[in-house]
Amino acid sequence: MATIEQALESNFVKWCKEKEIVPIKGPSATAKGFPDRFLQLPNFGGTIYVEFKGTSYYDLTPIQVWWKEYLKASDPLRYFVIDTKEDLENLKLRCEQFMQIGAQIVEYENKLLSELDKKIIFLRKD
């Protein structure tokens, strides 16, 4: 019998495959505590990290907390802990949103980097 955690993860993997997204299993043998799944969303949607829990009797382990903080330091909107079906549906919605705005995010990042490059060049002329 599957646990709630396994059912949530299985549901997410199925959804990913329907969207032609590869939900890579975290490297638990070499990186203890790394999230259960990570994936690259199409349409410049970026990378998502997902930890499945689905139980109320234990929380993130200390090493899982370390990975959470490490990954959130890069992008606080890209790490998810999924405990319930509602959390899972919200994750799917967020993934859809990232895929929808991905090209705009890349365009905006390029604009910001270009502006930064101009400032760096200007500072070097002084």
C-alpha positions in Angstrom: 0.0 0.0 0.0 1.4 3.4 -1.0 2.0 6.1 1.5 0.5 9.6 1.1 4.0 10.8 0.2 4.4 8.1 -2.5 0.9 8.9 -3.9 1.7 12.6 -4.1 5.0 12.0 -5.8 3.4 9.5 -8.2 0.7 11.9 -9.1 3.2 14.6 -9.8 5.4 12.4 -11.9 2.4 11.4 -14.0 1.5 15.1 -14.4 5.1 15.9 -15.5 5.1 13.1 -18.1 1.8 14.3 -19.5 3.4 17.8 -19.9 6.6 16.2 -21.4 8.6 17.3 -18.4 11.3 15.0 -17.0 11.0 14.9 -13.2 14.5 13.8 -12.2 14.8 11.8 -9.0 17.1 13.6 -6.6 20.6 12.1 -6.1 20.0 10.6 -2.7 23.0 8.4 -2.8 25.5 11.2 -3.4 23.6 14.2 -1.9 21.8 13.2 1.2 18.7 15.4 1.9 18.5 16.7 -1.7 14.9 17.3 -2.7 13.0 14.2 -4.0 12.5 15.6 -7.5 13.9 18.5 -9.6 12.9 19.4 -13.1 13.5 21.9 -15.8 10.3 23.5 -17.0 9.9 24.1 -20.8 9.4 27.5 -22.3 12.2 29.0 -20.1 10.2 28.2 -17.0 13.3 27.4 -15.0 14.2 24.8 -12.4 11.8 23.5 -9.7 12.8 21.6 -6.6 10.2 19.4 -4.8 10.3 17.6 -1.5 7.4 15.3 -0.8 6.4 14.6 2.8 2.7 13.8 3.0 2.9 12.8 6.7 2.5 14.8 9.8 4.7 12.7 12.1 8.0 14.0 10.9 9.3 17.2 9.5 12.3 18.0 7.3 15.5 16.5 8.6 18.4 18.9 9.4 20.1 18.1 6.1 16.8 18.6 4.2 16.5 22.0 5.9 20.0 22.9 4.8 19.2 22.0 1.2 15.9 24.0 1.4 17.8 27.1 2.6 20.6 26.6 0.1 18.2 26.3 -2.9 15.9 29.1 -1.7 18.9 31.4 -1.4 19.2 31.1 -5.1 15.5 31.6 -5.8 13.0 31.5 -3.0 10.1 30.8 -5.4 11.5 27.5 -6.8 11.6 25.2 -3.7 8.4 23.4 -2.6 7.5 21.0 0.2 4.4 19.0 -0.7 2.4 17.6 2.2 -1.2 17.5 0.8 -3.2 17.1 -2.4 -3.9 20.9 -2.2 -0.2 21.6 -2.0 0.3 19.4 -5.1 -2.4 21.2 -7.1 -0.9 24.6 -6.1 2.6 23.3 -7.3 1.1 22.3 -10.6 -0.5 25.7 -11.0 2.8 27.4 -10.1 4.7 25.3 -12.7 2.1 26.3 -15.3 2.6 29.9 -14.4 6.4 29.7 -14.6 6.1 28.1 -18.1 3.7 30.8 -19.2 5.9 33.7 -18.1 9.3 32.1 -18.7 10.2 34.0 -21.8 9.3 37.3 -20.1 11.5 36.4 -17.2 14.5 35.7 -19.5 13.9 38.9 -21.4 13.8 40.9 -18.2 16.9 39.2 -16.8 18.7 40.0 -20.0 17.6 43.6 -19.8 18.8 43.9 -16.2 22.1 42.3 -17.0 22.6 44.6 -20.0 21.9 47.6 -17.7 24.4 46.3 -15.2 27.0 45.8 -17.9 26.6 49.4 -18.9 27.1 50.5 -15.3 30.2 48.4 -15.0 31.7 49.7 -18.2 30.9 53.3 -17.1 32.6 52.7 -13.8 35.7 51.3 -15.5 36.1 54.5 -17.6 36.6 56.7 -14.5 
